[in-house]
Amino acid sequence: MSNEEKKFERGSALSIFGSDRREDFMALLIALAIAFGVFVYI
């Protein structure tokens, strides 16, 4: 296998955030907000 075949594209060009770390952090916050909403209203 050559090095070109092992390269993994993350698809960052489709992200609305500049960095992967910020995108992951925002996804975590949104997930926590949804979980809190479910916990409170059910």
Secondary structure, DSSP 8 states (H G I E B T S, - for coil): --HHHH-----GGG-SSSSHHHHHHHHHHHHHHHHHHHHHH-
